[in-house]
Amino acid sequence: MTRQKSKTILDLQLMKERGEKITVLTAYDYPLARIMDQAGIDVVLVGDSAGSVVAGYDNTLPVTMDEMLYHTRAVVRAVQQAVIVADMPFLSYQVSLEEARRNAGRLVKEGGAHAVKLEWGDAIAETVRAIVAMDIPVVGHIGLTPQSIHRMGGYRVQGRKQDQAERLMRDARAVADAGAFALVLEGIPATLAAQISLELAIPTIGIGAGPDCDGQVLVIHDILGLCEKYSPKFVKRFADVSGTVRQGVDDYIREVKGGVFPGPEHSF
Ligand code: KIV
C-alpha cells in the first residue's frame, strides 16, 4: 500500500477555502484509528467521549489526563496521514493557565497529538491564546459542550433563543480571535451554525449542527452501532458492528460448547 501524504492543519484551512468538506471521526484505540486513517479520514479526534463509549461512565467528567494520554498514544501509533486532535479532559485546563499549558504540552509531547481541543467560549479565550502561544494548535468547541452537562441540565440543544444564539456567535468570534484553527459546533440550530461558518475564517466542524458547517464529526461507536447507550437524533448509523460482534460471540460459544472448535486445523 502506498503511504499517503500526512495532512496538516494548513490543509484543513485550504479545504474550507475550496469548499471541500472536512471529515472527522473520534478514535480511542489502535485498530479503529488504523482503519479510519487508511480510509482517508481528514482528522482523528481522540475525544473525551472515550469516558462514555469506552469506559462506560455516564458522562465525560471523570476522564483524566492519564486516560487521554493512553488513548492518544494508541491512536498516534496507528495514524499515518490524518491530523490528530486530542481532547483536554475536564479540570485539565480550567484551573490555571499554567496547568492548561502544561497539560496541552503533555498531550503533544507525551501523547503525540498534533493539536488539542478545549470546550467553552469566551471564558477560555485567554487559555486558547496561552496554548496557541506555545505553538500548539487549538480546536475550540462551543454549543452543547458535554463537560458543562450539569450547567445545561442534560444534553440539550443550545442557542435556540435569540439571546443564546447571540452569545454563541460571540463565543465563536472570541475563540477564533484567540487563535483557534478550527471550531467544533455541537448541538446548535443549523441556521446558526451556517451563520457562524460563513462569518468565521477558520473551519467549523459540526456535530448536530446541520449541513452547512465546513466539516462533520461523529463518535465512531455511534456510527458503527457499537454503543447503544444513547442515540441522539444527529447520529446516523452506517454499520451494525454490535450485530456482527454478537453473531461472532454466539457462534464461538456454540462451537466450543458443541466440541466443534478447535478442529484439527487449529490444533498442533
Ligand atoms: O469527545 C468527543 O468525542 C467530542 C466530539 C463528539 C466533538 O468532543
Boltz pocket constraint, residues with backbone or C-beta under 6 A from the ligand:
constraints:
  - pocket:
      binder: B
      contacts: [[A, 26], [A, 45], [A, 46], [A, 47], [A, 48], [A, 49], [A, 50], [A, 87], [A, 141], [A, 184], [A, 186], [A, 207], [A, 217], [A, 218], [A, 219]]
      max_distance: 6.0
